[in-house]
Amino acid sequence: MKELGEYLKQTRVSNGVSIEEAAEDNNLSTSQLENIEKGNIRAFKDVYQLKEYVKNYSKYLGLDPNEVADEFNDFLFEHTSKISLDDILEAKKKMEEKEEKRIKSPYTKEYKRKINYKPLIISLVSILILILIIYFIVVISNKNREHQEVLISGYKEDIYEFTY
């Protein structure tokens, strides 16, 4: 931020503008403008408001405010980030290389494989019903067989009694 502040100060001086005049034109106090030119960001409570001050001040000085804002963002990012900008750019490059190696087609989409449980459930229920039907058929046929044996044995007894 000190480099950016120094650049703004040099531009102001080369334009022949006093610090009091620049502060008055930008609705800032002289101390605020001095802190911006010194790169003292601790003098400001809100970093976003400081960014707006820097953009407006750079526009006042005839500089490209977007370019100055980008410089300010780079400083702020490097100041607050635990990961260096070089590491982020390197990781981004690796990700792009990895994406380039993948074969892509505009006509195919990648889908996550979903398991459709409906046919599985229908199959299991059908098998269960079939087993129950077979069980009841066997049970009913056994009861019929027992009933028939009882009837036949009773009929045989009736025949034996009738013949004697």
C-alpha positions in Angstrom: 0.0 0.0 0.0 3.0 2.3 0.6 3.9 2.1 -3.1 0.4 2.9 -4.2 0.2 5.8 -1.7 3.5 7.1 -2.9 2.4 6.8 -6.5 -0.8 8.8 -5.7 1.3 11.5 -3.9 3.7 11.8 -6.8 0.8 12.2 -9.2 -0.8 14.9 -7.0 2.5 16.8 -6.7 3.2 16.5 -10.4 -0.3 17.9 -11.1 0.5 20.9 -8.8 -2.3 20.2 -6.3 -1.7 20.9 -2.6 -2.8 18.2 -0.1 -5.3 20.7 1.4 -6.9 21.4 -1.9 -7.1 17.7 -2.8 -8.6 16.8 0.6 -11.2 19.6 0.3 -12.2 18.5 -3.3 -12.6 14.9 -2.2 -14.5 15.7 1.0 -11.7 14.1 3.1 -9.7 15.5 6.0 -6.1 16.3 5.4 -5.1 13.6 7.8 -7.1 11.0 5.9 -5.5 12.0 2.7 -2.0 11.9 4.3 -2.7 8.4 5.6 -3.8 7.2 2.2 -0.5 8.7 0.6 1.6 7.1 3.4 -0.2 3.7 2.9 -1.4 3.7 6.5 -4.4 1.5 6.3 -4.7 1.1 10.1 -5.9 4.7 10.3 -9.2 3.5 8.6 -11.8 1.4 10.3 -13.5 0.2 7.1 -11.3 -1.2 4.3 -14.1 -1.0 1.8 -14.6 2.7 2.5 -10.8 3.1 2.2 -11.0 1.4 -1.2 -13.7 3.9 -2.3 -11.6 6.8 -1.1 -8.6 5.5 -3.1 -10.7 5.0 -6.2 -12.2 8.5 -6.0 -8.9 10.1 -5.2 -7.3 8.3 -8.2 -10.1 9.5 -10.5 -9.6 13.0 -9.1 -5.9 12.8 -10.1 -6.7 11.7 -13.6 -5.7 8.1 -13.1 -7.7 5.0 -14.2 -9.7 4.2 -11.0 -10.2 0.5 -12.0 -6.5 0.0 -12.4 -5.8 1.7 -9.0 -8.6 -0.4 -7.4 -7.0 -3.6 -8.8 -3.6 -2.6 -7.3 -5.4 -1.9 -4.0 -7.1 -5.3 -4.2 -3.8 -7.1 -4.9 -2.3 -5.4 -1.9 -5.2 -6.3 0.3 -5.3 -9.9 -0.9 -1.5 -10.3 -0.2 -1.9 -8.6 3.1 -4.8 -10.7 4.3 -4.4 -14.1 2.6 -2.5 -16.9 4.1 -2.0 -18.5 0.6 0.3 -16.6 -1.7 -0.9 -15.4 -5.0 1.7 -17.4 -6.8 0.5 -20.6 -5.1 -3.1 -19.8 -6.2 -2.1 -19.1 -9.8 0.0 -22.4 -9.9 -3.0 -24.4 -8.6 -5.3 -22.8 -11.1 -2.9 -23.6 -13.9 -2.7 -27.3 -12.8 -6.5 -27.5 -12.7 -6.7 -26.0 -16.2 -4.2 -28.5 -17.5 -6.1 -31.3 -15.9 -9.4 -30.1 -17.5 -7.7 -29.9 -20.9 -6.6 -33.6 -20.6 -10.2 -34.7 -20.1 -12.1 -35.6 -23.3 -15.2 -33.5 -23.5 -18.1 -33.6 -25.9 -20.9 -31.0 -26.1 -23.3 -33.9 -26.6 -22.5 -35.9 -23.6 -23.2 -35.1 -20.0 -21.7 -36.6 -17.0 -24.2 -38.0 -14.6 -23.7 -39.4 -11.2 -24.9 -43.0 -11.2 -28.1 -43.2 -9.3 -29.3 -46.5 -8.0 -33.0 -47.1 -8.9 -34.5 -49.0 -6.1 -37.9 -49.3 -7.6 -37.2 -52.4 -9.7 -35.3 -54.0 -6.8 -38.2 -53.5 -4.4 -40.8 -54.8 -7.0 -38.7 -57.9 -7.6 -38.3 -58.6 -3.9 -42.0 -58.1 -3.2 -42.9 -60.4 -6.2 -40.6 -63.1 -4.9 -42.1 -62.8 -1.4 -45.6 -63.1 -2.8 -44.6 -66.1 -4.9 -43.1 -67.8 -1.9 -46.2 -67.2 0.2 -48.4 -68.6 -2.6 -46.3 -71.7 -2.8 -46.4 -72.1 1.0 -50.2 -71.8 1.1 -50.6 -74.2 -1.8 -48.4 -76.8 0.0 -50.2 -76.2 3.4 -53.6 -76.4 1.8 -52.7 -79.6 -0.2 -51.3 -81.2 2.9 -54.6 -80.4 4.8 -56.6 -81.7 1.9 -54.5 -84.9 1.9 -55.0 -85.4 5.6 -58.7 -84.7 5.2 -58.9 -87.2 2.3 -57.0 -89.8 4.4 -59.4 -89.3 7.2 -62.4 -89.7 4.9 -60.9 -92.7 3.2 -60.1 -94.4 6.5 -63.6 -93.7 7.7 -65.1 -95.0 4.4 -63.0 -98.2 4.7 -64.3 -98.7 8.3 -67.8 -98.2 7.0 -67.2 -100.8 4.3 -65.7 -103.3 6.8 -68.7 -102.8 9.2 -71.1 -103.2 6.4 -69.6 -106.5 5.2 -69.6 -108.2 8.5 
